[in-house]
Amino acid sequence: MTTPRLTEEEITARARRLADEQGPGWEALTAEEQVGRDTAELRYWRELALKELEAEEPTVLEVEASTPKTVGLD
């Protein structure tokens, strides 16, 4: 599910930031999980974080466009 370039720590850090800024707060989400509930809300924030992080990754076309081209080697 995760992109190999992204670590679980990066995804969790982004999910924590998003939940704190836009949601109920990370502590509230993890408290419910520790009680034994697997919250759909926790999965939601992790998936949102993953989508944001993947959107920030450069695409192959962006990398190719920024790579200097070698011209005239014979």
C-alpha positions as CSV (number, residue, x, y, z in Angstrom):
1,M,0.0,0.0,0.0
2,T,2.8,2.4,0.8
3,T,5.2,3.8,-1.7
4,P,8.7,2.4,-1.1
5,R,10.1,5.9,-1.0
6,L,7.9,6.8,2.0
7,T,8.5,5.4,5.4
8,E,5.8,4.6,8.0
9,E,7.3,7.4,10.2
10,E,6.8,10.0,7.4
11,I,3.2,8.9,6.9
12,T,2.5,8.9,10.6
13,A,4.1,12.3,11.1
14,R,2.0,13.8,8.3
15,A,-1.2,12.1,9.5
16,R,-0.5,13.5,13.0
17,R,-0.1,17.0,11.6
18,L,-3.2,16.8,9.5
19,A,-5.3,15.4,12.4
20,D,-4.1,18.1,14.7
21,E,-4.7,20.9,12.2
22,Q,-8.0,19.7,10.6
23,G,-9.5,17.0,12.8
24,P,-10.0,16.0,16.4
25,G,-6.3,15.8,17.2
26,W,-3.9,12.9,17.0
27,E,-4.0,12.2,20.8
28,A,-7.8,11.7,20.6
29,L,-7.5,9.3,17.7
30,T,-4.7,7.2,19.3
31,A,-6.5,7.1,22.7
32,E,-9.4,5.3,21.1
33,E,-7.1,2.9,19.4
34,Q,-5.4,2.1,22.7
35,V,-8.7,1.3,24.2
36,G,-9.0,-1.5,21.6
37,R,-11.0,0.2,18.9
38,D,-9.6,0.2,15.4
39,T,-10.9,3.5,14.3
40,A,-11.8,4.1,10.7
41,E,-10.9,7.8,11.4
42,L,-7.3,6.8,12.2
43,R,-7.1,5.0,8.9
44,Y,-8.7,8.0,7.1
45,W,-6.0,10.4,8.4
46,R,-3.2,7.9,7.4
47,E,-4.6,7.5,3.9
48,L,-5.0,11.3,3.5
49,A,-1.4,11.7,4.6
50,L,-0.2,9.1,2.2
51,K,-2.1,10.8,-0.7
52,E,-0.5,14.2,0.2
53,L,3.0,12.7,0.4
54,E,2.6,10.8,-2.9
55,A,1.4,14.0,-4.6
56,E,4.6,15.8,-3.5
57,E,6.8,13.1,-5.0
58,P,8.3,14.1,-8.3
59,T,7.0,12.2,-11.3
60,V,9.2,10.5,-13.9
61,L,8.4,13.3,-16.4
62,E,9.4,16.0,-13.9
63,V,12.7,14.2,-13.2
64,E,13.4,13.8,-16.9
65,A,12.5,17.4,-17.6
66,S,15.0,18.6,-14.9
67,T,17.8,16.3,-16.0
68,P,20.4,17.9,-18.2
69,K,20.6,16.5,-21.7
70,T,23.9,15.4,-23.3
71,V,24.1,16.7,-26.9
72,G,26.7,16.2,-29.6
73,L,28.7,13.3,-28.3
74,D,30.1,11.3,-31.2
